[in-house]
């Protein structure tokens, strides 16, 4: 079973490495090769994960642990590589391989003849590898590795249509939020190691005192809230919709947006030791759920509306986790991920679908939620509407409280650094291309 | 002390020095002379490293050199790395950057930096320190006044320290007052010599408040030689080679201040880069920020911290060489120095250069799968006892650096293409092979870091020796 788990986790990484090295060597993989390899790999991986789950159930065991030794060792310090397949990680591994396989097939048609076809598939495999690492990691250190890969691929896929400034700017915004929140996970791992001499949970979560558990729990919550777009970091989610629809579906409908919830589920023993951290999870989930459903109702485009609907559900999942539930959030995540992926993939045809449903209902499709709206006073409705239109004012608040002061400090330091220097214009260099005109012997490329 | 089989260090220094003389003669053969000189130097350094490794990490004296040069695990890796980086830069540099003057001076910087690494004698080290800085003080790599002032200050400080140490050693009855082996642990020169050495390190390494010259040098000077010069990390090397062994007691008291200053520099440069628009300055600030914590690691008195610092030196050197090289190649193709004011969309023309930029950038900011992740992990872990604040500040600085780097990448390679760009080609073979070697090293050593760590293990043990009795090592398993 260990070998199968290892193969399942490493397979996407191997495919990513293969295709990216071949591309760097100058080979542009044909579409058919990319889609067929993807189909074969994830079909086999799906069968393998199903077999693992069945074997684990049949054997009555709780965990499949794969120890790959130490990644590196210095003196007393070891970085153990342990992969875990247990009742929490296997459903997430299954979700990943099934959805990546489906998205791979869907994208074969959706991105046919797109100039970035190969890039999309290469990044999809890297994403799958990162997600598998998160879900099968036996320590928070290894979670960090997968976490960063998922974040990076997410950002690179948001800027997939990089010839437009919009997606690129959105990718940068998302990257800033990801990096800021990743500090929580990285610091939590170091704090755990400092306090408990281990950040591994392969043999159970390290024991922490109440105060320590609060610190670690809140740090993990910061990271989980960033990755799952919870308040106050929700502002990045609509920006992430700039990417191609298949990647939006798998990232923000299914896997990436639930990675934060998985992290909290994994760290639930720590949260349960700290009432403060658990309460914070519930509060953040609650605010996000309310805010997500309100904003979703004011969105003009289908994908953003779906993104906020997704966010509201993840908020509910956070509440469930904060209350100490385990299986209900897992089932909630699995069901939500599948439904939301389908909705995202159908989003480009939503108008067509709506007309079909409208016709099927005999042209009397009622607007939902009227009973709720009628219960809210008119003045409050307008206030809520304004807030929802501005997406909870979250971006504005973050901009004013964090971004602008940081930029001001940076500019002030720049002025300090440049004191005593003459202001110089950008240095002009003779372009190589121009040089080839003026000096034919030089060739097109300088050198 | 056992001997090397051949005067390999002298050869590694002498070959590029001779090549520099040959390069000065003609623009036509400058690159060839440079490549031959640095390749010869790299071969000698590799053999030196092999003998040091075979010798179990002991310090080896060079035959017939009167103890002027020694090889040990600390300097043998630096010798190899630096000569290979110079070789890479000389191969991929655009033609306009390989004139006789520039190549000759680059080879002189190589020879003098290798001499500083290999020195077994404080006088040789100080002379090499000054020689390596001369092209940036007197020419041909001069820029604005601040690099000249910063480097001059570091040279004056090291000369002052040398005088005080020599005088004290002579009074103390030392038979070879400049020999590093004989000076070890004696604290000759006391606080005055120690303070001057720290000033030399602060000025050379660009630690706050002496940091601004590095930005200026990167912006106004020739970028590839400047990159090579910064990546010599002679400031950190002086700390490891002279200050820690010679002044273990002074170091105990003063190092926390130096480390806090280094941490502050890391954060300062990271914040500073957030709103900077000039590409060269952004990269210089990132180098400053990422390399400042090396000092904190070196004085952490834990083997993990010291190993992390030494490996981080390698990562910063290799990754920033890749970044500066891509930037320079893009500048030459594009025709202007870059700013992050507009999107240029150049990845359409140069997809492979864009990928190399990303890989080197990710290594610099410690992404998993690159050697930068391992070095930062060790660095933070090892310094947690002596500097708990590093656990928060270094990830914060690294996060800001990653954002600045991605912003620069976006502006250069993504977004709407600027109209009227023609004739820009992707990496040509000699550029591609050098950059591929850099990327391969970063990724391969990141996936399998044991080899890179084993190269630095003995050096870390040796460095930890003088401070170990005063230290507390974090035991445990992650």
Interface residues (C-beta under 8 A of the other chain):
Chain A: X24 X71 X72 X73 X74 X75 X76 X77 X78 X79 X80 X139 X141 X144 X145 X146 X148 X149 X152 X155 X159 X162 X163 X164 X165 X168 X169 X171 X172 X175 X176 X179 X180 X182 X183 X186 X187 X189 X190 X191 X193 X194 X197 X198 X199 X200 X406 X407 X409 X410 X411 X413 X414 X417 X420 X421 X424 X426 X427 X428 X429 X430 X431 X432 X433 X434 X436 X442 X444 X445 X446 X447
Chain B: X93 X94 X95 X96 X144 X145 X146 X211 X212 X215 X216 X219 X220 X268 X271 X272 X273 X274 X275 X276 X278 X302 X303 X304 X307 X308 X331 X332 X333 X334 X335 X336 X337 X339 X343 X345 X347 X348 X352 X355 X362 X367 X368 X369 X373 X374 X377 X378 X380 X381 X382 X384 X388 X391 X392 X395 X396 X399 X400 X402 X403 X406 X407 X410 X413 X414 X415 X416 X417 X422 X423 X424 X425 X428 X430 X431 X436 X449 X450 X453 X457 X460 X473 X474 X475 X476 X477 X478
